[in-house]
Amino acid sequence: MTNEMFKKEAFKKSVKDNVKFLYRKTIEEATQEQIFQAVSYTVKDVIIDNWLETQKAYDEQDPKIVYYMSMEFLMGRALGNNLINLCGYGEVKEALEELGFDLNCIEDQEPDPALGNGGLGRLAACFLDSLATLNYAAYGCGIRYHYGMFKQQIKDGYQIEVPDNWLKNGYPFELRRPEYAKEVHFGGYVRAEYDAEKGATRFIHEGYQAVKAIPYDMPITGYDNDVVNTLRIWDAEPIVDFELDSFDKGDYKKAVEQENLARNIVEVLYPNDNHYAGKELRLKQQYFFVSASLQEAIAKYKKKHDDIHKLYEKVTFQMNDTHPTVAVAELMRILMDEEGLGWDEAWEITTKSVAYTNHTIMSEALEKWPIELFSRLLPRVYQIIEEINRRFIAEIQAKYPGNYEKIKKMAIIYDGQVKMAHLAIAAGYSVNGVARLHTEILKNQELRDFYEMMPEKFNNKTNGITQRRFLLHANPLLADWITEHIGPDWITDLSQLKKLKVYADDEKALQEFMNIKFRNKERLAKYILEHNGVEVDPHSIFDVQVKRLHEYKRQLLNILHVIYLYNQIKMHPEMEFYPRTFIFGAKASAGYATAKKIIKLINSVADVVNNDASINGKIKVVFIENYRVSNAEIIFAAADVSEQISTASKEASGTGNMKFMLNGAPTLGTMDGANVEIVEEVGAENAFIFGLSSDEVINYENNGGYDPNVIYNTDEEIRQVLMQLINGTFSSDTELFRDLYDSLLTNKNTDRADRYFILADFRSYADAQKRVEEAYKDEKGWAKKALLNTACSGKFTSDRTIQEYVDDIWHLDKVIVRKK
Ligand code: 26W
């Protein structure tokens, strides 16, 4: 696939010109970073034309628009992805070679825009890619954090967080749009005023602090269709620049406060994943981007339409988890206070415009704001939520007369807190989970009362990932091989991959497939040597667990099993053992002590195991520093085994599991999240499943947990592994891992022992690992499993997910931009 716009000679000239104009340098004098900037500007030129064309098409065709509201967009690098989607990657690579540059190295100059934590943020990025590729009008709405996800360094085995100053050199793929600035108000008080003419009370917000929201647009290119959608992220600026004379006016304090508010609000992404901390600044961030985005959406709608009552026919807002849920009340406020509608009209429009996706059932992730904080920061919005709550409770009472338990469980405001999930469900016209099992758990456990009261709102949308980034860009060798065998249609229709099934017994094809895997393993081995200084053997099994560090994801189970294997090899040196490289990558939230301790443990085990000559390099343990989107692409392509070992019921979906599968790595996992559907697609014989089921876990939880001490006392090998945490095997400080040891065996006031069923699942996990080894030794058998994983991964494209959102929730129209 080629693109006229990237004719080599014209491209080279444009890059040279950009280097000259931007840096007053010749190509020979420019640094790699400067070449990156120059190339990016050339690519942006191509994009701008399509961007304008897309805007024009939207103006003419007036499609319904989805606003995907998300605190996080984990975009990853844009240059390579844009070249892929513009079908210019090959030409540009060659053009740069002729200029003496390697496109891969140029791509490496780009900072990862990491405006997200993990799954939820990366999903938002995949969705934008699919929306543009499928010709739907969509805006991403978010925050232009000055500092994204921190960079992780490992020092002495410990995680160190380093600020991610991604805007340091200027980011070429963004466009500042000051002409669309909006004002957002915080604090102050609400004054009620009776309007005799209308016979109605008006509410006037006064004494507030104001912040100016300035949008920056990032282009989202569709694949080979000339569509360019927009990710609009908001930056904050003070309304009036700090003026000395305001001191005289007595406004000095306020001027300083307003300036500080603007400075702080978008400074940094909260690095918590699945953990609610209740920070005031976070609520400010939420309201800031939600208010600016809604104002913009309504202004845009009103340019073309004069009946605000029909807003929902042209506009829909998807709330990515509860983080933007204040949108419900803010939309009500705008419709009533600014558009002059009454409550009922405003409520009808709102409840036909907002929809909610739930991404987690971890109770510690639920957002519940203290009413003191909420009402002080957002007095008018709070007032509206109170009224929504009052009416919602009346509805509950009408449906369940006298049942006060229901009110206690379902009210939006209760126990001095505003419960954002309840607000999202009460107002949303759709509530969806992100994998079949997850949605069932929502309906039958977590949100049971809501499901009972309004079953029609609930639906499932199993997550997906974009094959453009995670196969076409990440794994060019495999992408080419697939295209040679089944043609290029898989790039926009991933179900085509099933055509590869005919090669499942074709020796030549299997051989080629595994050769590609081997070359990708060499590429990763090189990366690990360069970045970790550890040599790993690409002939060993690459067993990979990369994801955020969280107890429920059970990296601890993985590393305890490594210790167990190490003990086995030490005890029986003659035992047959297929060499294995255990690869980890994970960031821990800065304040999550247990997670950080697990990182230290992994690195401590790595130190001992990697340096023990007596095991002949049979096991290597590698912790890849600073796991992020850009190195993820290299890692997925090189994996033999995909570790998806969360405690069943805890992982809403997982999306890494899909990226591994797409790249031909069988899943070693529990029946959790989307693993269930992965196994359904690929067949149980091509996965390695173990552990308690979600029903069993939930059953234990509802009955006070289980007792891990029984296992500790009866299983000698497990006991040995646990003892090694506190006997100096992995640290001269025998107390270093005491907390981890205790967490597995001792009930605390707040927590049950082994909350995540690590000991309960240990034997079953070890057996599954044994099965992996046996299967891997059968070379042809393994190749077949690997190939079938790729062949059966079609369901897990975000194109399918997005089409389901469109069909069942958003009802968007396709827009054609390309006129050819
Ligand atoms: C308030 C703090 C906070 C921050 C982030 C709470 C919750 C979150 C996210 C919802 C956590 C998250 O990323 N969840 C993940 O979402 C993915 C996309 O749907 C799923 O694949 C993962 O299973 C889920 O953990």
Residues whose N, C-alpha, C, O or C-beta is under 5 A from the ligand:
A	BS01	26W	G118 G119 L120 L123 N272 D273 N274 H275 Y276 D321 H359 T360 A365 V434 E651 A652 S653 G654 T655
